């Protein structure tokens, strides 16, 4: 799974790094310990590429209570077209969540040891994700998202049995394109990311508390 990640980049540097441009991007505050239900920056295509804030934890459009999304921070790649919460979203509600690292916890005896995973280049990357729009009877609206997870690569296997799906540069446009909506083909884009481009190292248990949001969280 993916239960915490980081978005510590400057917006302009993020866009330059990914080689994209958007109109009126939101101001972003560096976040070293993003937890469920917090706002995250998300790319999606709506007539043009947009970068906007969404709540992390998918709230299905049909949910009676928006709190239903608090537990749906991840979506298993193997069952995207089977679960009611995600069925249909794969066709026309795909998005990318930029990040510069994520955390996983390794079970060691009775303890869970946190690890930080990032690109060896330290450059931002993108998680494959789904988004949803929820509208309440009182006129309130919520844009929310869930990170897609899959099998781990060789680097992550000793740490956790799942990892977020990272989309390489050459597949981002297809993932976001409204002209690409075949679930079987889209599933082929969700491959295991090469371990030789990533690095992982243990970090302090400070990350266990979402109140701790500083660069200390990612220090080895």
Secondary structure, DSSP 4 states (H G I P E B T S, - for coil): ---EEEE---HHHHHHHHT---SSPPP---EEEE-TTSEEEEEEESSSEEEEEEEES---TT-SSGGGGTT-SEEEGGGTTTSTTTTTHHHH-EEEEEESEEEEEEEETTEEEEEEEEETT---EEEEEEEEEEE-TTS-EEEEEEEEEEE--HHHHTT-SEEEPBPPHHHHHHHH-TT---HHHHHHT-PPPPGGGEEEEE--GGGGSTT--SGGGG--
